[in-house]
C-alpha cells in the first residue's frame, strides 16, 4: 500500500503536497490505521466479490489482510478470513490464476476464466470503482449531515512566510488588514489585488492587532506563485502572507449537498491522477511517496482532529486506493484490465506463460516499490 498525501489546512481545502514526519505510531494511531485501511480494503474487495457473485463465479476465499489466517469461517462455497497483515486483501475465485484455468467440467460454469471478457472486466473493475463510489458516499453523506464547507471572507493573516516583505515589515499571524493606502479591504481578494497592482511601490496598511490599530509599511517584491504540485505558474508582486482560512459548514438542500459531494470526489480524483502524472514527470520527487507508516500517522492525526477530518481523509485515501489499483501494472487490477483489453482485441487470451511472467514482473515491481516507500517512511521518522 502506498499513497501520496495532499495536506489540507481544513477539511476539503487542499493547500500543497506535503508529507509530515513524526514518531512511531502510538496505539491510538495503530487502531485508527487498522480501522481506516480495513474499511477501505473491505469496500474494494466487496466490489470484486459482489460482481463475481452477480456473474455466478465461485468465490473460494474473501480475505481482509494477507498471510497466516487469524480467524475464518466458511459459509457456502466461500471461506471468509481475517489474515495477519492488514496491508491489503483479496478475493480468490475459481479459475482465476493463469496456472489454474484448466478446471473440471463440473467447475467450468463457476470458473472466472470461463466467463466472457466483459464479465471478467467488470469483476476486476468493480474493486477500484467501489473505492471511488465509497468516497462519493462519504462526502455526500457528510455534506447532507452537516452542510457544505464554505470559506468565510476574512482579511486576517494566518501565516507569515519567513524572510518575506511582510516578515521584514513586522506583520504577524492573526493581524487583520483593514486598509491599504487608505482604501478599505473587506475580503482577501482585495488584499491580493492591491498588492498585485502596487508595481513594487510601498503600501501603508492599517492593521488591527488584538485591541490595537497600527500602521505598517510593506514593500511588495516579485515572487513566483506555485500550484499544489510546487510548479511555478506565474510571477507577481507579493508580500508573503497566507490568509487565515475560516471554514464554516453551510446547510444546503439535498441536491446541492449531493452536487457538492460529486465535486469533492472529482477534485480528489483529478488531483490524484495529476499527482501520479507529476511523479512520472519528476515534478513531485519520489521521496514524497509514503507507505503504511505514513498512512498510520496521518490517520491518527485526523482522528485526533475530529471525525469530520477523518471522513475527509478516508475519502481521499479511498480515491487514492482506487486510482492506484487502476494503474496498468501486472498484479494490480489495472494490469488485469490491460490483459483483458488485449484479449478482447485478439479474441483470445495471452498465453499462460506470458501472463505468469508478467505477474512475476509486476510482483517484483510492487515489492520494490513497497520497500522504497517503507524506506521513505523510516527516513521521515529518523530525520526528526
ZALUM-860009 format. One record per residue: y, z, x of N, C-alpha, C in turn. Coordinates in steps of 0.1 Angstrom, whole numbers. Layout:
ZALUM-860009
(pt (Y,Z,X),(Y,Z,X),(Y,Z,X))
...
END
This chain:
ZALUM-860009
(pt (-12,0,9),(0,0,0),(12,0,9))
(pt (22,-10,7),(34,-9,14),(45,-12,4))
(pt (57,-9,8),(68,-11,-1),(81,-12,7))
(pt (91,-19,1),(104,-19,6),(112,-12,-4))
(pt (120,-2,0),(127,7,-10),(141,3,-10))
(pt (147,2,-23),(161,-1,-25),(167,12,-29))
(pt (176,18,-20),(182,31,-23),(192,29,-34))
(pt (192,39,-43),(201,40,-54),(210,52,-53))
(pt (223,51,-54),(231,63,-54),(230,70,-67))
(pt (228,62,-78),(225,68,-91),(214,59,-97))
(pt (206,64,-107),(196,56,-113),(201,43,-118))
(pt (195,32,-114),(198,19,-119),(209,11,-112))
(pt (215,18,-101),(226,11,-94),(222,11,-79))
(pt (220,-1,-74),(215,-3,-61),(226,-5,-51))
(pt (226,2,-40),(237,1,-30),(232,-7,-18))
(pt (221,-3,-12),(217,-10,0),(203,-8,3))
(pt (197,-16,12),(184,-14,17),(184,-3,27))
(pt (176,7,25),(176,19,34),(163,26,33))
(pt (159,32,44),(146,39,44),(149,53,51))
(pt (151,63,42),(154,76,48),(142,82,55))
(pt (144,89,65),(134,96,72),(131,109,66))
(pt (123,118,72),(121,131,66),(109,138,73))
(pt (106,149,69),(95,157,74),(82,153,67))
(pt (71,159,72),(58,156,65),(59,161,51))
(pt (53,154,41),(54,158,27),(48,172,24))
(pt (55,180,16),(50,193,11),(41,190,-1))
(pt (36,201,-7),(26,200,-17),(32,193,-30))
(pt (44,197,-33),(51,191,-44),(53,176,-43))
(pt (56,172,-30),(57,157,-27),(44,150,-28))
(pt (33,157,-24),(20,151,-24),(16,149,-39))
(pt (18,159,-47),(14,158,-61),(22,147,-68))
(pt (35,146,-65),(44,135,-70),(38,121,-66))
(pt (34,120,-54),(29,108,-49),(16,104,-56))
(pt (7,113,-58),(-6,110,-64),(-4,107,-79))
(pt (5,114,-86),(8,111,-100),(14,97,-101))
(pt (25,94,-93),(32,81,-95),(23,70,-91))
(pt (17,71,-79),(9,59,-74),(-4,58,-83))
(pt (-10,69,-87),(-22,69,-95),(-19,62,-108))
(pt (-8,65,-114),(-4,58,-127),(-2,43,-126))
(pt (5,40,-115),(7,25,-113),(-6,18,-109))
(pt (-14,24,-102),(-27,17,-99),(-36,16,-112))
(pt (-35,27,-120),(-43,26,-132),(-38,15,-141))
(pt (-25,13,-142),(-19,2,-151),(-24,-11,-145))
(pt (-23,-13,-132),(-27,-25,-126),(-42,-29,-129))
(pt (-50,-19,-126),(-65,-21,-128),(-68,-23,-143))
(pt (-61,-16,-151),(-63,-17,-166),(-60,-32,-170))
(pt (-51,-38,-164),(-48,-52,-168),(-60,-61,-165))
(pt (-66,-59,-153),(-78,-67,-149),(-90,-63,-159))
(pt (-91,-50,-161),(-102,-45,-170),(-102,-51,-184))
(pt (-90,-50,-190),(-89,-54,-204),(-91,-69,-206))
(pt (-86,-77,-196),(-88,-91,-198),(-102,-95,-194))
(pt (-108,-88,-185),(-123,-90,-183),(-131,-88,-195))
(pt (-128,-77,-202),(-134,-74,-215),(-131,-84,-225))
(pt (-119,-89,-225),(-115,-99,-235),(-123,-111,-234))
(pt (-127,-115,-222),(-134,-127,-219),(-149,-124,-217))
(pt (-153,-112,-221),(-167,-108,-221),(-174,-109,-207))
(pt (-166,-105,-197),(-171,-103,-183),(-177,-89,-182))
(pt (-188,-88,-176),(-195,-75,-174),(-187,-67,-163))
(pt (-181,-56,-166),(-174,-48,-156),(-184,-37,-152))
(pt (-187,-37,-138),(-196,-27,-133),(-189,-14,-129))
(pt (-177,-15,-123),(-170,-3,-119),(-155,-4,-122))
(pt (-149,7,-126),(-135,9,-127),(-131,21,-119))
(pt (-125,19,-107),(-122,30,-98),(-107,32,-95))
(pt (-103,44,-96),(-90,48,-91),(-92,54,-77))
(pt (-87,47,-67),(-89,51,-53),(-101,43,-46))
(pt (-102,44,-33),(-112,38,-25),(-121,49,-19))
(pt (-132,44,-13),(-140,53,-5),(-150,61,-13))
(pt (-155,72,-8),(-165,80,-15),(-161,85,-29))
(pt (-171,85,-38),(-169,89,-51),(-166,104,-52))
(pt (-156,108,-59),(-153,122,-61),(-158,126,-75))
(pt (-156,117,-85),(-160,120,-98),(-163,107,-105))
(pt (-174,107,-113),(-177,94,-120),(-185,97,-133))
(pt (-183,88,-142),(-191,88,-155),(-194,74,-159))
(pt (-205,71,-164),(-209,58,-169),(-209,58,-184))
(pt (-202,48,-189),(-201,45,-204),(-204,30,-206))
(pt (-215,27,-213),(-219,13,-215),(-223,7,-201))
(pt (-217,-4,-198),(-221,-11,-186),(-212,-7,-174))
(pt (-202,2,-176),(-192,4,-166),(-192,19,-161))
(pt (-192,20,-148),(-190,33,-142),(-176,36,-139))
(pt (-170,46,-145),(-156,50,-142),(-155,60,-131))
(pt (-147,57,-121),(-147,65,-109),(-133,70,-105))
(pt (-133,82,-99),(-121,86,-91),(-127,88,-77))
(pt (-121,80,-68),(-125,80,-54),(-116,87,-45))
(pt (-120,89,-32),(-114,99,-23),(-100,95,-19))
(pt (-98,82,-16),(-85,78,-10),(-76,71,-21))
(pt (-65,78,-25),(-57,73,-36),(-47,63,-33))
(pt (-51,53,-24),(-41,43,-20),(-44,29,-27))
(pt (-51,29,-37),(-54,17,-44),(-65,19,-54))
(pt (-71,9,-59),(-82,9,-69),(-88,-4,-70))
(pt (-98,-5,-78),(-105,-18,-80),(-113,-18,-93))
(pt (-115,-30,-98),(-124,-33,-109),(-134,-42,-104))
(pt (-147,-38,-104),(-158,-46,-99),(-165,-53,-110))
(pt (-165,-66,-110),(-171,-74,-121),(-184,-81,-116))
(pt (-193,-83,-125),(-205,-91,-122),(-201,-105,-117))
(pt (-207,-109,-106),(-205,-122,-101),(-191,-125,-96))
(pt (-184,-114,-91),(-170,-116,-87),(-169,-121,-72))
(pt (-178,-115,-63),(-177,-118,-49),(-183,-132,-46))
(pt (-178,-139,-36),(-184,-152,-33),(-199,-152,-30))
(pt (-204,-141,-24),(-218,-140,-20),(-227,-135,-31))
(pt (-222,-133,-43),(-230,-129,-54),(-228,-138,-67))
(pt (-224,-150,-65),(-221,-159,-76),(-234,-165,-82))
(pt (-245,-164,-75),(-258,-168,-80),(-264,-156,-87))
(pt (-262,-155,-100),(-268,-144,-107),(-279,-149,-116))
(pt (-286,-139,-122),(-297,-143,-130),(-292,-149,-143))
(pt (-301,-157,-149),(-298,-164,-162),(-293,-154,-172))
(pt (-299,-142,-172),(-295,-132,-182),(-281,-127,-180))
(pt (-276,-127,-167),(-263,-121,-164),(-252,-132,-164))
(pt (-256,-145,-165),(-246,-156,-164),(-235,-155,-175))
(pt (-238,-151,-187),(-228,-150,-197),(-218,-139,-195))
(pt (-222,-129,-187),(-212,-118,-183),(-207,-119,-169))
(pt (-209,-131,-162),(-205,-132,-148),(-191,-138,-147))
(pt (-183,-131,-139),(-170,-136,-137),(-170,-151,-131))
(pt (-179,-154,-122),(-179,-167,-116),(-182,-178,-126))
(pt (-189,-175,-137),(-193,-185,-146),(-184,-186,-158))
(pt (-172,-180,-158),(-162,-182,-168),(-153,-194,-163))
(pt (-146,-199,-173),(-137,-211,-170),(-126,-207,-160))
(pt (-120,-217,-153),(-110,-214,-144),(-98,-207,-150))
(pt (-94,-211,-162),(-82,-205,-168),(-85,-190,-172))
(pt (-98,-187,-176),(-101,-173,-179),(-101,-165,-167))
(pt (-106,-169,-156),(-106,-162,-144),(-92,-160,-139))
(pt (-84,-170,-140),(-70,-170,-136),(-62,-159,-143))
(pt (-65,-158,-157),(-58,-148,-165),(-63,-134,-161))
(pt (-76,-132,-158),(-81,-119,-155),(-75,-114,-142))
(pt (-73,-123,-132),(-67,-119,-119),(-52,-117,-121))
(pt (-46,-125,-129),(-31,-124,-131),(-27,-112,-138))
(pt (-36,-107,-147),(-33,-96,-156),(-28,-83,-149))
(pt (-34,-80,-137),(-30,-68,-129),(-16,-68,-126))
(pt (-11,-78,-118),(4,-78,-115),(12,-79,-127))
(pt (8,-86,-137),(17,-88,-149),(18,-74,-157))
(pt (7,-67,-157),(7,-53,-163),(17,-44,-156))
(pt (18,-45,-142),(28,-37,-135),(42,-41,-139))
(pt (45,-54,-140),(58,-58,-144),(61,-54,-158))
(pt (51,-55,-167),(53,-51,-181),(55,-35,-182))
(pt (48,-28,-173),(49,-14,-173),(63,-9,-170))
(pt (69,-16,-160),(83,-14,-156),(92,-16,-168))
(pt (90,-27,-175),(98,-31,-186),(97,-20,-197))
(pt (85,-15,-200),(83,-5,-210),(90,8,-206))
(pt (89,11,-193),(96,23,-188),(111,23,-191))
(pt (117,11,-187),(132,10,-188),(136,9,-203))
(pt (129,2,-210),(132,1,-225),(131,14,-231))
(pt (120,21,-228),(118,35,-234),(129,44,-230))
(pt (133,44,-217),(143,53,-212),(157,50,-218))
(pt (160,37,-219),(173,34,-225),(174,37,-240))
(pt (163,35,-247),(162,39,-261),(164,54,-263))
(pt (158,61,-254),(158,76,-255),(171,82,-251))
(pt (177,78,-240),(189,85,-235),(201,76,-234))
(pt (200,63,-236),(211,54,-235),(211,45,-223))
(pt (220,36,-222),(221,26,-211),(231,32,-201))
(pt (227,31,-188),(236,36,-177),(249,28,-176))
(pt (260,34,-176),(273,27,-175),(281,34,-165))
(pt (288,26,-156),(296,32,-146),(310,35,-152))
(pt (314,48,-151),(327,52,-157),(338,48,-147))
(pt (349,43,-153),(360,39,-144),(366,51,-138))
(pt (369,50,-124),(375,60,-117),(381,55,-104))
(pt (391,61,-99),(397,58,-86),(395,69,-76))
(pt (384,77,-78),(381,88,-69),(372,82,-58))
(pt (375,87,-46),(368,82,-34),(355,91,-32))
(pt (344,84,-31),(331,91,-29),(327,92,-15))
(pt (331,82,-6),(327,83,8),(338,76,16))
(pt (340,81,28),(349,75,38),(340,70,50))
(pt (342,57,53),(335,52,64),(341,57,77))
(pt (332,61,87),(337,66,99),(345,56,107))
(pt (355,60,114),(364,52,122),(371,41,115))
(pt (372,42,102),(379,32,93),(393,35,92))
(pt (402,26,87),(416,29,85),(418,41,76))
(pt (409,43,66),(410,54,57),(408,67,64))
(pt (398,67,73),(395,79,81),(406,83,90))
(pt (412,72,96),(423,75,106),(435,79,98))
(pt (437,75,86),(449,80,78),(447,94,72))
(pt (435,99,73),(433,113,68),(428,113,54))
(pt (424,102,48),(418,103,34),(405,110,35))
(pt (401,117,24),(389,125,23),(381,121,10))
(pt (368,123,11),(360,122,-1),(365,131,-12))
(pt (364,127,-24),(369,134,-36),(384,132,-38))
(pt (391,126,-29),(405,122,-32),(406,112,-43))
(pt (416,113,-52),(418,104,-63),(430,96,-60))
(pt (429,82,-59),(441,74,-57),(448,71,-70))
(pt (461,75,-71),(469,74,-83),(478,62,-83))
(pt (484,60,-71),(494,49,-70),(492,43,-56))
(pt (495,30,-55),(496,22,-43),(509,15,-42))
(pt (518,18,-33),(531,12,-31),(539,14,-45))
(pt (537,25,-51),(545,27,-63),(538,22,-76))
(pt (528,14,-75),(521,8,-86),(509,17,-91))
(pt (508,21,-103),(497,29,-108),(484,22,-107))
(pt (473,29,-103),(460,23,-103),(451,31,-112))
(pt (444,25,-121),(436,33,-131),(421,29,-130))
(pt (418,19,-123),(404,16,-121),(402,11,-106))
(pt (389,11,-102),(386,8,-88),(390,-6,-84))
(pt (389,-15,-94),(392,-29,-91),(407,-30,-88))
(pt (416,-22,-94),(430,-22,-90),(432,-18,-75))
(pt (424,-8,-70),(425,-4,-56),(420,-16,-47))
(pt (409,-22,-51),(403,-33,-43),(413,-45,-42))
(pt (419,-48,-53),(429,-60,-53),(441,-56,-45))
(pt (447,-44,-46),(459,-41,-39),(456,-41,-24))
(pt (444,-36,-20),(441,-36,-5),(438,-51,-1))
(pt (431,-58,-9),(427,-72,-5),(440,-81,-3))
(pt (450,-79,-12),(462,-87,-12),(473,-81,-3))
(pt (470,-71,5),(480,-64,13),(485,-73,25))
(pt (476,-82,29),(480,-90,41),(480,-82,54))
(pt (474,-71,53),(474,-62,65),(486,-53,67))
(pt (495,-54,57),(507,-45,57),(503,-31,53))
(pt (510,-21,58),(507,-7,54),(509,-5,39))
(pt (500,4,34),(500,8,20),(503,23,19))
(pt (513,26,10),(516,40,8),(508,44,-5))
(pt (499,54,-4),(491,58,-15),(495,72,-19))
(pt (496,74,-32),(498,87,-38),(484,92,-41))
(pt (480,103,-36),(467,109,-37),(467,122,-44))
(pt (457,124,-53),(455,137,-59),(444,144,-52))
(pt (446,155,-45),(436,162,-37),(436,176,-43))
(pt (425,179,-51),(425,192,-58),(436,193,-67))
(pt (445,203,-65),(456,205,-74),(469,200,-68))
(pt (468,194,-56),(479,188,-49),(481,173,-51))
(pt (493,169,-49),(496,154,-48),(502,152,-35))
(pt (496,143,-27),(502,140,-13),(503,125,-12))
(pt (511,121,-1),(513,107,2),(506,104,15))
(pt (499,93,15),(492,88,27),(495,74,30))
(pt (497,70,42),(499,56,46),(487,51,53))
(pt (482,40,48),(470,34,53),(473,19,57))
(pt (467,15,68),(469,1,73),(456,-6,71))
(pt (454,-15,61),(441,-22,60),(438,-31,72))
(pt (425,-33,74),(420,-41,85),(410,-51,80))
(pt (409,-63,86),(399,-73,82),(385,-67,86))
(pt (376,-68,77),(362,-64,79),(353,-73,70))
(pt (340,-72,74),(330,-80,67),(325,-73,55))
(pt (323,-80,43),(317,-75,31),(302,-79,32))
(pt (293,-69,30),(279,-72,31),(272,-70,18))
(pt (262,-78,16),(254,-76,4),(243,-66,6))
(pt (234,-64,-4),(224,-53,-3),(214,-55,8))
(pt (213,-68,14),(204,-70,25),(211,-70,38))
(pt (224,-65,38),(231,-64,51),(237,-77,56))
(pt (237,-88,48),(242,-100,52),(257,-101,49))
(pt (265,-105,58),(280,-106,56),(283,-118,47))
(pt (289,-116,36),(292,-127,26),(306,-131,26))
(pt (315,-122,31),(329,-126,33),(337,-116,41))
(pt (349,-121,46),(358,-112,53),(370,-110,45))
(pt (375,-98,44),(388,-95,37),(393,-82,42))
(pt (406,-79,38),(412,-66,42),(405,-55,34))
(pt (402,-44,42),(395,-33,36),(401,-20,43))
(pt (399,-9,37),(403,4,43),(391,13,46))
(pt (379,10,42),(368,18,45),(365,29,36))
(pt (366,27,23),(363,37,13),(353,32,3))
(pt (345,41,-2),(335,37,-13),(338,46,-25))
(pt (338,40,-36),(342,48,-48),(331,58,-52))
(pt (336,69,-58),(327,79,-64),(322,74,-77))
(pt (309,69,-77),(304,63,-89),(299,74,-99))
(pt (306,74,-110),(302,84,-121),(294,76,-131))
(pt (282,80,-133),(273,73,-142),(271,81,-155))
(pt (273,74,-166),(271,81,-179),(261,72,-187))
(pt (254,78,-196),(244,71,-204),(250,69,-218))
(pt (252,57,-221),(259,54,-234),(248,50,-245))
(pt (248,57,-256),(238,54,-266),(242,41,-273))
(pt (232,33,-274),(233,19,-280),(222,17,-290))
(pt (223,6,-297),(213,2,-307),(200,-2,-300))
(pt (190,-3,-308),(176,-6,-303),(176,-19,-296))
(pt (181,-29,-301),(180,-42,-295),(189,-43,-282))
(pt (200,-36,-282),(208,-35,-270),(201,-28,-259))
(pt (194,-17,-262),(186,-9,-253),(175,-18,-247))
(pt (168,-25,-255),(157,-34,-251),(162,-45,-242))
(pt (174,-51,-246),(180,-61,-237),(183,-55,-223))
(pt (189,-43,-223),(192,-37,-210),(179,-34,-202))
(pt (168,-31,-209),(155,-29,-202),(151,-42,-195))
(pt (152,-53,-202),(148,-66,-197),(157,-69,-185))
(pt (170,-66,-186),(180,-69,-175),(176,-61,-163))
(pt (173,-48,-165),(170,-39,-154),(157,-44,-147))
(pt (147,-47,-155),(134,-52,-149),(137,-65,-141))
(pt (144,-74,-147),(147,-87,-140),(155,-85,-127))
(pt (164,-75,-127),(172,-72,-115),(162,-68,-104))
(pt (153,-59,-107),(144,-53,-97),(134,-64,-92))
(pt (130,-73,-102),(121,-84,-98),(129,-93,-88))
(pt (141,-97,-91),(149,-106,-83),(151,-100,-69))
(pt (155,-87,-68),(158,-81,-56),(145,-79,-47))
(pt (134,-76,-54),(121,-75,-47),(117,-88,-41))
(pt (118,-99,-48),(114,-112,-43),(123,-116,-32))
(pt (136,-114,-34),(146,-117,-23),(143,-108,-11))
(pt (139,-96,-13),(136,-87,-2),(125,-93,7))
(pt (114,-99,1),(103,-105,8),(108,-118,15))
(pt (117,-125,9),(123,-137,15),(131,-133,27))
(pt (139,-123,26),(147,-118,37),(139,-113,49))
(pt (127,-107,45),(118,-103,56),(113,-115,64))
(pt (109,-125,57),(104,-137,63),(115,-144,72))
(pt (128,-143,66),(139,-149,74),(144,-140,85))
(pt (138,-128,86),(142,-118,96),(156,-113,94))
(pt (161,-114,82),(174,-108,79),(172,-93,77))
(pt (161,-89,70),(157,-75,70),(146,-73,80))
(pt (148,-64,90),(138,-62,100),(125,-56,95))
(pt (114,-59,102),(101,-54,98),(101,-39,99))
(pt (109,-33,107),(109,-18,109),(114,-11,96))
(pt (119,-18,86),(123,-12,74),(112,-12,63))
(pt (100,-18,67),(89,-16,58),(84,-2,58))
(pt (80,3,46),(74,16,45),(61,17,39))
(pt (53,27,42),(40,28,36),(38,41,28))
(pt (26,46,27),(23,57,18),(31,70,21))
(pt (33,72,34),(41,85,37),(55,84,32))
(pt (61,72,33),(75,70,28),(75,71,13))
(pt (65,64,7),(65,65,-8),(63,79,-13))
(pt (55,87,-6),(53,101,-9),(67,109,-8))
(pt (74,106,3),(87,113,5),(96,110,-6))
(pt (97,97,-9),(106,92,-20),(103,97,-33))
(pt (90,98,-36),(85,103,-49),(89,117,-51))
(pt (87,125,-40),(91,139,-41),(106,141,-43))
(pt (114,133,-36),(129,134,-37),(133,130,-51))
(pt (127,120,-57),(131,115,-70),(127,126,-81))
(pt (115,132,-79),(111,143,-88),(120,155,-88))
(pt (125,158,-75),(134,169,-74),(147,166,-80))
(pt (151,153,-80),(164,149,-86),(164,149,-101))
(pt (152,148,-107),(151,148,-121),(142,137,-126))
(pt (138,139,-139),(128,129,-144),(134,116,-146))
(pt (147,114,-149),(153,101,-150),(152,93,-137))
(pt (155,100,-126),(154,94,-113),(140,90,-110))
(pt (130,98,-114),(116,95,-112),(112,83,-120))
(pt (117,81,-132),(113,70,-140),(119,57,-134))
(pt (131,57,-129),(136,45,-122),(128,42,-110))
(pt (124,52,-102),(116,50,-90),(103,44,-94))
(pt (96,49,-104),(84,44,-109),(85,29,-113))
(pt (96,26,-120),(98,12,-124),(100,3,-112))
(pt (108,7,-102),(110,-1,-90),(97,-3,-83))
(pt (89,8,-81),(77,7,-74),(66,-1,-81))
(pt (66,-1,-95),(57,-9,-103),(60,-24,-101))
(pt (73,-27,-101),(77,-41,-98),(73,-45,-84))
(pt (76,-36,-75),(72,-39,-61),(57,-42,-59))
(pt (49,-33,-66),(34,-35,-65),(30,-48,-72))
(pt (36,-51,-83),(33,-64,-90),(36,-76,-82))
(pt (48,-77,-76),(52,-88,-68),(44,-89,-55))
(pt (41,-77,-49),(33,-77,-36),(20,-83,-39))
(pt (13,-80,-50),(0,-85,-53),(0,-100,-56))
(pt (11,-106,-59),(12,-120,-62),(13,-128,-49))
(pt (15,-122,-38),(16,-129,-25),(3,-137,-23))
(pt (4,-149,-18),(-8,-158,-16),(-16,-154,-3))
(pt (-20,-141,-3),(-28,-136,8),(-42,-133,3))
(pt (-53,-139,9),(-66,-136,5),(-69,-121,5))
(pt (-76,-117,-5),(-80,-103,-9),(-69,-97,-18))
(pt (-57,-102,-18),(-47,-98,-28),(-49,-107,-41))
(pt (-44,-103,-52),(-45,-111,-64),(-39,-125,-62))
(pt (-28,-126,-55),(-22,-139,-52),(-31,-148,-45))
(pt (-39,-143,-36),(-48,-152,-28),(-59,-157,-37))
(pt (-64,-148,-46),(-74,-153,-56),(-68,-164,-65))
(pt (-56,-162,-70),(-49,-172,-78),(-48,-185,-71))
(pt (-45,-184,-58),(-44,-196,-50),(-57,-204,-49))
(pt (-68,-197,-47),(-81,-203,-47),(-84,-209,-61))
(pt (-81,-202,-71),(-84,-208,-85),(-75,-220,-88))
(pt (-63,-220,-82),(-55,-232,-84),(-61,-244,-77))
(pt (-66,-241,-65),(-72,-252,-57),(-85,-257,-65))
(pt (-92,-247,-70),(-104,-251,-78),(-101,-259,-90))
(pt (-90,-256,-97),(-85,-264,-108),(-82,-278,-105))
(pt (-76,-280,-93),(-72,-294,-88),(-85,-301,-84))
(pt (-93,-295,-76),(-105,-301,-71),(-116,-303,-81))
(pt (-115,-295,-92),(-126,-294,-102),(-139,-289,-97))
(pt (-138,-281,-86),(-149,-274,-81),(-144,-263,-71))
(pt (-151,-252,-70),(-146,-241,-62),(-147,-244,-47))
(pt (-140,-237,-39),(-142,-238,-25),(-155,-233,-21))
(pt (-161,-237,-10),(-174,-233,-6),(-174,-217,-4))
(pt (-186,-212,-6),(-188,-197,-4),(-184,-193,11))
(pt (-187,-202,20),(-184,-199,34),(-169,-198,36))
(pt (-161,-207,30),(-147,-208,32),(-141,-195,25))
(pt (-145,-192,13),(-140,-180,6),(-142,-167,14))
(pt (-154,-166,19),(-157,-154,27),(-149,-153,39))
(pt (-148,-164,46),(-139,-164,58),(-125,-161,55))
(pt (-120,-167,44),(-106,-164,40),(-104,-150,37))
(pt (-113,-144,30),(-112,-129,27),(-113,-121,39))
(pt (-121,-125,49),(-121,-117,62),(-107,-118,69))
(pt (-101,-130,69),(-88,-131,75),(-78,-123,67))
(pt (-79,-123,54),(-70,-115,46),(-71,-100,48))
(pt (-84,-96,50),(-86,-81,52),(-80,-78,66))
(pt (-82,-86,76),(-76,-84,89),(-61,-83,88))
(pt (-55,-92,81),(-40,-92,80),(-35,-80,73))
(pt (-42,-76,62),(-38,-65,54),(-40,-52,62))
(pt (-51,-51,69),(-54,-39,77),(-43,-38,88))
(pt (-40,-49,94),(-29,-48,105),(-16,-44,99))
(pt (-13,-49,87),(0,-45,81),(0,-31,77))
(pt (-12,-25,72),(-12,-11,69),(-10,-2,81))
(pt (-16,-6,92),(-14,1,104),(1,1,109))
(pt (7,-11,107),(21,-12,111),(30,-3,102))
(pt (28,-3,89),(37,5,80),(34,20,83))
(pt (22,24,86),(19,38,89),(27,41,102))
(pt (27,32,111),(34,34,124),(49,36,121))
(pt (55,27,112),(69,29,108),(72,42,102))
(pt (63,47,93),(64,60,87),(65,71,97))
(pt (56,70,106),(55,81,117),(67,81,126))
(pt (72,69,129),(84,68,137),(96,74,130))
(pt (97,72,117),(108,78,110),(107,93,110))
(pt (95,98,108),(94,113,108),(97,119,122))
(pt (92,113,133),(94,119,146),(107,116,152))
(pt (114,105,147),(127,102,151),(137,112,146))
(pt (134,120,136),(142,130,130),(141,143,138))
END
